[in-house]
């Protein structure tokens, strides 16, 4: 199996996790953390906004 196919198969679950995080955030950010060129962590920072009234 080629490296490209292996990498594509390995990315599928990661992309689903990122898609899930982005789908549930109204205000904030999603951060990808890399160490030595490898993704090791996803962080979700969400802000809660209150009505000014």
N, CA, C and O atoms as a DFTB+ gen file, in Angstrom:
212 C
 N C O
     1  1       0.853      -1.176       0.000
     2  2       0.000       0.000       0.000
     3  2       0.899       1.239       0.000
     4  3       1.877       1.296       0.745
     5  1       0.572       2.224      -0.828
     6  2       1.413       3.417      -0.933
     7  2       1.226       4.313       0.291
     8  3       0.223       4.227       0.999
     9  1       2.223       5.176       0.519
    10  2       2.145       6.116       1.649
    11  2       0.970       7.075       1.486
    12  3       0.349       7.470       2.473
    13  1       0.665       7.450       0.250
    14  2      -0.446       8.375       0.005
    15  2      -1.771       7.765       0.442
    16  3      -2.590       8.433       1.073
    17  1      -1.979       6.502       0.107
    18  2      -3.222       5.820       0.496
    19  2      -3.284       5.672       2.010
    20  3      -4.333       5.904       2.611
    21  1      -2.170       5.286       2.633
    22  2      -2.142       5.144       4.094
    23  2      -2.431       6.481       4.765
    24  3      -3.193       6.542       5.730
    25  1      -1.822       7.557       4.255
    26  2      -2.037       8.881       4.843
    27  2      -3.483       9.325       4.680
    28  3      -4.057       9.912       5.597
    29  1      -4.077       9.054       3.528
    30  2      -5.476       9.415       3.292
    31  2      -6.393       8.655       4.240
    32  3      -7.335       9.232       4.782
    33  1      -6.131       7.377       4.445
    34  2      -6.951       6.572       5.360
    35  2      -6.782       7.051       6.799
    36  3      -7.740       7.032       7.571
    37  1      -5.587       7.476       7.166
    38  2      -5.339       7.960       8.523
    39  2      -6.001       9.317       8.750
    40  3      -6.359       9.647       9.881
    41  1      -6.165      10.100       7.697
    42  2      -6.763      11.433       7.831
    43  2      -8.274      11.403       8.003
    44  3      -8.838      12.321       8.598
    45  1      -8.931      10.389       7.506
    46  2     -10.398      10.344       7.540
    47  2     -10.967      10.526       8.953
    48  3     -11.841      11.372       9.138
    49  1     -10.505       9.763       9.964
    50  2     -11.059       9.963      11.315
    51  2     -10.722      11.343      11.881
    52  3     -11.534      11.942      12.587
    53  1      -9.534      11.842      11.573
    54  2      -9.133      13.159      12.048
    55  2     -10.026      14.238      11.446
    56  3     -10.473      15.140      12.156
    57  1     -10.284      14.154      10.161
    58  2     -11.149      15.134       9.512
    59  2     -12.564      15.090      10.073
    60  3     -13.219      16.127      10.176
    61  1     -13.039      13.915      10.432
    62  2     -14.366      13.802      11.056
    63  2     -14.385      14.496      12.412
    64  3     -15.360      15.166      12.751
    65  1     -13.307      14.338      13.198
    66  2     -13.241      14.998      14.506
    67  2     -13.220      16.514      14.347
    68  3     -13.902      17.226      15.084
    69  1     -12.446      17.007      13.394
    70  2     -12.373      18.448      13.155
    71  2     -13.730      18.960      12.688
    72  3     -14.190      20.006      13.146
    73  1     -14.364      18.241      11.793
    74  2     -15.689      18.615      11.296
    75  2     -16.692      18.671      12.447
    76  3     -17.524      19.577      12.497
    77  1     -16.623      17.718      13.364
    78  2     -17.514      17.696      14.515
    79  2     -17.268      18.909      15.418
    80  3     -18.217      19.549      15.872
    81  1     -16.003      19.222      15.675
    82  2     -15.683      20.382      16.506
    83  2     -16.177      21.674      15.870
    84  3     -16.741      22.526      16.556
    85  1     -15.973      21.823      14.586
    86  2     -16.383      23.045      13.899
    87  2     -17.896      23.161      13.802
    88  3     -18.436      24.267      13.784
    89  1     -18.573      22.042      13.740
    90  2     -20.023      22.061      13.606
    91  2     -20.747      22.477      14.865
    92  3     -21.921      22.843      14.808
    93  1     -20.074      22.429      16.005
    94  2     -20.725      22.728      17.274
    95  2     -20.182      23.990      17.941
    96  3     -20.409      24.199      19.133
    97  1     -19.482      24.822      17.204
    98  2     -18.905      26.017      17.806
    99  2     -19.551      27.256      17.182
   100  3     -19.635      27.376      15.959
   101  1     -20.005      28.170      18.035
   102  2     -20.629      29.386      17.534
   103  2     -19.633      30.537      17.526
   104  3     -19.550      31.279      16.547
   105  1     -18.878      30.692      18.606
   106  2     -17.820      31.702      18.701
   107  2     -16.602      31.014      19.290
   108  3     -16.711      30.345      20.318
   109  1     -15.461      31.163      18.667
   110  2     -14.249      30.579      19.213
   111  2     -13.316      30.090      18.127
   112  3     -13.329      30.595      17.004
   113  1     -12.502      29.096      18.474
   114  2     -11.513      28.599      17.529
   115  2     -11.200      27.138      17.788
   116  3     -11.451      26.613      18.873
   117  1     -10.644      26.490      16.769
   118  2     -10.137      25.128      16.886
   119  2      -8.658      25.198      16.523
   120  3      -8.293      25.726      15.473
   121  1      -7.817      24.667      17.393
   122  2      -6.368      24.757      17.216
   123  2      -5.781      23.361      17.050
   124  3      -6.112      22.447      17.806
   125  1      -4.909      23.200      16.058
   126  2      -4.207      21.938      15.832
   127  2      -2.795      22.090      16.374
   128  3      -2.091      23.030      16.005
   129  1      -2.367      21.178      17.248
   130  2      -1.065      21.238      17.885
   131  2      -0.156      20.166      17.276
   132  3      -0.503      18.985      17.252
   133  1       0.998      20.589      16.792
   134  2       1.971      19.683      16.182
   135  2       3.245      19.633      17.013
   136  3       3.663      20.649      17.569
   137  1       3.861      18.467      17.102
   138  2       5.174      18.272      17.712
   139  2       5.998      17.462      16.733
   140  3       5.599      16.374      16.317
   141  1       7.140      17.995      16.370
   142  2       8.044      17.323      15.429
   143  2       7.333      16.928      14.142
   144  3       7.568      15.849      13.599
   145  1       6.460      17.812      13.658
   146  2       5.783      17.588      12.388
   147  2       4.597      16.646      12.432
   148  3       4.018      16.343      11.389
   149  1       4.220      16.173      13.613
   150  2       3.076      15.268      13.728
   151  2       1.986      15.921      14.569
   152  3       2.258      16.548      15.593
   153  1       0.756      15.759      14.115
   154  2      -0.379      16.281      14.858
   155  2      -0.566      15.444      16.120
   156  3      -0.715      14.225      16.050
   157  1      -0.555      16.112      17.275
   158  2      -0.662      15.383      18.537
   159  2      -1.889      15.783      19.360
   160  3      -2.255      15.089      20.309
   161  1      -2.526      16.907      18.994
   162  2      -3.610      17.374      19.848
   163  2      -4.518      18.335      19.091
   164  3      -4.061      19.096      18.238
   165  1      -5.799      18.291      19.408
   166  2      -6.777      19.269      18.934
   167  2      -7.303      20.009      20.150
   168  3      -7.623      19.395      21.167
   169  1      -7.393      21.329      20.045
   170  2      -7.947      22.112      21.147
   171  2      -9.108      22.948      20.621
   172  3      -9.035      23.531      19.539
   173  1     -10.167      22.993      21.397
   174  2     -11.335      23.791      21.052
   175  2     -11.490      24.873      22.108
   176  3     -11.593      24.580      23.299
   177  1     -11.505      26.128      21.663
   178  2     -11.694      27.264      22.556
   179  2     -13.015      27.901      22.174
   180  3     -13.168      28.421      21.068
   181  1     -13.962      27.859      23.086
   182  2     -15.285      28.389      22.776
   183  2     -15.633      29.547      23.686
   184  3     -15.362      29.512      24.886
   185  1     -16.234      30.568      23.110
   186  2     -16.667      31.732      23.873
   187  2     -18.185      31.698      23.983
   188  3     -18.881      31.284      23.056
   189  1     -18.675      32.132      25.111
   190  2     -20.109      32.241      25.322
   191  2     -20.446      33.724      25.369
   192  3     -19.930      34.463      26.207
   193  1     -21.307      34.144      24.470
   194  2     -21.688      35.552      24.408
   195  2     -23.070      35.728      25.026
   196  3     -23.980      34.941      24.768
   197  1     -23.216      36.757      25.837
   198  2     -24.481      37.069      26.481
   199  2     -25.119      38.276      25.817
   200  3     -24.420      39.172      25.344
   201  1     -26.423      38.302      25.782
   202  2     -27.162      39.413      25.202
   203  2     -26.875      40.681      25.997
   204  3     -26.811      40.636      27.226
   205  1     -26.703      41.808      25.315
   206  2     -26.373      43.073      25.976
   207  2     -27.546      43.677      26.731
   208  3     -27.346      44.605      27.515
   209  1     -28.752      43.190      26.526
   210  2     -29.938      43.750      27.186
   211  2     -29.922      43.465      28.646
   212  3     -30.842      43.861      29.362
